[in-house]
């Protein structure tokens, strides 16, 4: 049943989802203490793919198409895989809290790309959001914690690259797959076709995949794969079939907020003035970029 507004049930759902997405950055940072980052991302995609295939079969939806949509799904999966190579490598070197803010450059990549390639014009509010977001990212880079060094700078740059790839993946899906395939197929294509690129990168870039296996690390991997990569995005896709996607997306600014506070709470990361100021501006910018009257 389609709704024109977000009711209490929808609001609670999006808050829970953004909380999970925000905490996920700290979960990735924690898992890096026992498993190599790209290998962890490979595990995440593999487990989530298995869950997605089971769900797809349960609703009697074909797993793959046999036309050009399969090729587009492959490209989307490759972009998705590269994105998570940079996400997991970036979080290895920089703070989870910083990553949570920098990753939300993605909506602005989508806004600019949609303006150029999809003829979705930027209005004054969206343009203001872009300006605020870029000022916010600048403040995040300026707000250096006491542990800041060349490796953290490299991690920050990796996260920015990941955000650009996330935006590129979204634009590609909007242009070639949205409205042409069932949402579960878009979901599966990203996960399944990310596996080859993640495996190749893990094989050639990481000498050791496993350092220390503990129950909390196994739990963290399951959280990232089953709860976040599978369940949360399945709920998200269902929500956008019920509520206006623009109004839902405007609430995603909660994700970097939860990400920053989970990083400071669970990973004991330093909360600098630049990080707080950048978080505020990026969050306002995300809201403006997704604003609908």
Secondary structure, DSSP 8 states (H G I E B T S, - for coil): ---SS--HHHHHHHHHHHHHHHHHHHHHHHHTTTB-HHHHHHHHHHHHHHHHHHHHHHTT--SS-SSHHHHHHHHHHHHHHHHHHHHHHHHHHS-HHHHHHHGGGHHHHHHHHHHHHS-----HHHHHHHHHHHHHHHHHHHS--TT--HHHHHHHHHHHHHHHHHHHHHHHHHHHTTTTS-HHHHHHHHHHTHHHHHHHHHHHH-S-SBS---HHHHHHHHIIIIIIIIIIHHHHHHHHHHS-HHHHHHTTHHHHHHHHHHHHHHS-----HHHHHHHHHHHHHHHHHT---
